Structure formats: C-alpha cells, structure tokens
Amino acid sequence: MSSNLVEKINASDFDSVAFLQYFSQGILDGLVDDFDELTEGIPPEVKSIPEFAELDRLSYEESQFKGKDAVVISRHTLTALAKNERFSPLIEKALEAYNNREDREDMEMGGGSAKDLLAIGLAASMVLVVSTPKSIHFEKTPWGKVVIDIEQVNPEFVKNAGILITAFVAATKVVNSGGKKQN
C-alpha cells in the first residue's frame, strides 16, 4: 500500500467519482470468469460480515448518486482498495492508464453531467468481485491484461474484504441518511 496513492485519491482536485466508474467498468468488462460463479466463491467468513447482505442488494441497484454523495462513496471505496495489498498495485496501474487515456480531455470538458454520477450497482458489483479469494483474470481492461493470484482465505483476507465492504456500505448509508451516520 502506498500512502502516496491514498493521498492522490483524497486530493481535492482528484475526480474520484469518474475514476471509480472507470475502474469498476474496467474490472467488470475485463473479467474473464463468470461473474456469478466468481461471486458464489466468496467464502462464508466474508458472507457473514454484517454488511455483506446490503452489499449484495446494492449490486442490483439501478440508482445513481451524484455530487458530494458520489464523492463520499467513491473516496471511501478507493481508499479501502488502495490500502489493500492485493489491489493497491491494480489501482496504481489503473490510475496511470486513467490519467494517460486519450479521451480524458473530452470527458473533463463534458461539463459534469455523466462524470459526476456514480452508478451504485456497478460499484457494488466490483466490490463483490474483489471480495473473492479465487484467482481473477482480466483480459481487456483499459490498463491491460491482469491476473490476481489466489489468496488464501485467512483472517487477513477476511479482514481486508470486511474493511472494503464496510467502507462501501457505510458510505452509502451516510449518503442515504443525509450525511448523518447510521448505526
């Protein structure tokens, strides 16, 4: 994990919403494995995390968050990914590709319409994918071919998955409650 990466994600001029959309779409589009089979392999230790049922429900959501709400959710989620040894290198690689893509100026000149929206189902589905301990193969991501090796289902894996799931679900709850934390 790179504290520099977390600083980049939390910088005031970083468009975390657009990047999380880009990252989530790249993960899901580049996935070689069947999504349902992959997520069925999520271990019981992760499924027993109290927020897991809410994450699974959110993966079917068609709603979108915008503005400050989308920023809260995207920054919490990206920070949790950046602090995870398994995914921080992937976030670094995706961020480099994101910053170097050809359509960047066109997207930034778009006046904020679609780039300020966070599709909650898309982001929740990405969180589900990265919560599996199986080897994950991505073929056609914007940042190239990637294989994430199998990680043992051990307390550290369950802890990291729990941190990511909890961060994502907690951020959506804060946003849905109008900025007041819910217990």
C-alpha positions in Angstrom: 0.0 0.0 0.0 1.2 3.4 -0.9 0.3 6.4 1.3 1.0 8.4 -1.9 -1.8 6.5 -3.6 -4.2 7.3 -0.8 -3.1 11.0 -0.9 -3.8 11.0 -4.7 -7.3 9.6 -4.2 -8.1 12.1 -1.5 -6.7 15.1 -3.2 -9.3 17.9 -3.7 -8.6 18.0 -7.4 -8.9 14.3 -8.0 -12.2 13.2 -9.6 -12.7 10.1 -7.5 -16.2 9.5 -8.9 -15.1 9.3 -12.5 -12.1 7.2 -11.6 -14.3 4.7 -9.6 -16.7 4.4 -12.5 -13.7 3.9 -14.9 -12.1 1.3 -12.5 -15.4 -0.6 -11.8 -16.3 -0.7 -15.5 -12.8 -1.9 -16.4 -12.9 -4.6 -13.8 -16.4 -5.9 -14.9 -15.7 -5.5 -18.6 -12.3 -7.2 -18.4 -13.5 -10.1 -16.2 -12.8 -13.4 -18.0 -14.5 -15.5 -15.3 -18.3 -15.8 -15.0 -19.5 -13.1 -12.5 -22.0 -15.4 -10.8 -19.6 -18.3 -10.4 -16.9 -15.9 -9.1 -19.1 -14.3 -6.5 -20.5 -17.7 -5.5 -17.0 -18.5 -4.4 -17.0 -15.7 -1.8 -16.2 -17.6 1.4 -18.7 -17.9 4.3 -16.4 -15.9 6.5 -16.8 -12.9 4.2 -20.6 -13.5 3.6 -21.0 -13.4 7.4 -19.8 -9.8 7.6 -22.9 -7.9 8.7 -22.8 -5.5 5.7 -22.4 -8.3 3.1 -26.2 -8.7 2.6 -26.6 -5.0 2.0 -23.6 -5.1 -0.5 -25.3 -7.9 -2.4 -28.6 -6.0 -2.5 -26.8 -2.8 -3.7 -25.2 -4.8 -6.6 -28.7 -5.0 -8.1 -29.4 -1.2 -7.6 -30.0 0.9 -10.6 -29.9 4.2 -8.7 -27.1 6.7 -9.1 -25.5 9.1 -6.6 -24.3 12.5 -7.7 -22.2 15.4 -6.4 -20.9 15.2 -2.9 -22.7 12.0 -2.2 -20.9 10.2 -5.0 -17.6 11.7 -3.9 -18.1 10.3 -0.3 -18.8 6.8 -1.6 -16.0 6.8 -4.2 -13.3 8.1 -1.9 -14.2 5.6 0.9 -14.2 2.7 -1.6 -11.0 3.7 -3.4 -9.1 4.4 -0.1 -10.1 0.9 1.1 -8.8 -0.6 -2.2 -5.6 1.4 -2.1 -4.8 0.2 1.4 -5.3 -3.5 0.4 -2.0 -5.1 -0.6 -3.8 -7.3 -3.1 -5.4 -4.4 -5.0 -3.2 -1.3 -4.5 -0.9 -2.3 -7.5 -4.0 -2.7 -9.7 -5.3 0.7 -8.5 -1.9 2.2 -9.3 -1.9 0.7 -12.8 -5.5 1.7 -13.5 -4.8 5.3 -12.3 -1.8 5.6 -14.6 -3.9 4.4 -17.6 -6.8 6.7 -16.5 -4.5 9.7 -16.4 -3.0 8.8 -19.8 -6.1 8.0 -21.7 -6.8 9.8 -25.0 -10.4 10.7 -24.2 -9.6 12.4 -20.9 -9.9 16.0 -22.1 -13.2 15.2 -23.8 -14.5 13.7 -20.6 -13.4 16.7 -18.5 -14.8 19.2 -20.9 -18.2 17.4 -20.7 -19.4 19.8 -18.1 -20.0 17.3 -15.4 -23.2 15.6 -16.5 -22.4 11.8 -16.6 -18.9 12.2 -15.0 -20.5 13.3 -11.7 -22.8 10.3 -11.4 -21.8 7.1 -9.6 -23.8 4.0 -10.6 -24.1 2.3 -7.3 -24.9 -1.2 -8.7 -21.7 -1.1 -10.9 -19.5 -0.1 -7.9 -21.1 -2.7 -5.6 -20.6 -5.4 -8.2 -16.9 -4.5 -8.4 -16.6 -4.8 -4.6 -18.2 -8.2 -4.8 -15.7 -9.3 -7.4 -12.7 -8.2 -5.4 -14.0 -9.9 -2.3 -13.4 -13.4 -3.7 -10.3 -15.4 -2.9 -10.1 -17.0 -6.3 -7.6 -16.1 -9.0 -9.2 -13.4 -11.0 -8.4 -13.0 -14.7 -9.0 -9.7 -16.5 -8.3 -9.7 -20.3 -9.4 -6.4 -21.8 -9.2 -3.8 -19.1 -8.1 -0.3 -20.2 -4.9 -1.0 -18.2 -4.1 -4.3 -19.9 -4.2 -8.0 -19.1 -4.1 -8.7 -15.3 -4.2 -11.9 -13.2 -4.7 -11.6 -9.5 -3.5 -14.7 -7.9 -5.4 -16.8 -5.4 -5.3 -15.6 -1.9 -5.8 -17.9 1.0 -9.0 -17.5 3.0 -7.3 -16.5 6.1 -8.1 -13.9 8.8 -6.1 -11.2 6.9 -8.2 -11.8 3.7 -11.5 -11.7 5.6 -10.3 -8.5 7.5 -9.4 -6.8 4.2 -12.7 -7.8 2.5 -14.6 -6.7 5.6 -12.9 -3.3 5.5 -13.7 -2.8 1.9 -17.3 -4.0 2.2 -17.9 -2.0 5.4 -16.4 1.2 3.9 -18.6 1.0 0.8 -21.8 0.1 2.6 -21.2 2.7 5.4 -20.6 5.4 2.8 -23.9 4.6 1.1 -25.7 4.7 4.4 -24.2 8.0 5.4 -25.3 9.4 2.0 -28.8 8.0 2.2 -29.3 9.4 5.7 -28.4 12.9 4.5 -24.9 12.9 5.9 -25.8 11.6 9.4 -24.1 8.4 10.4 -26.4 5.5 10.9 -25.7 2.6 13.4 
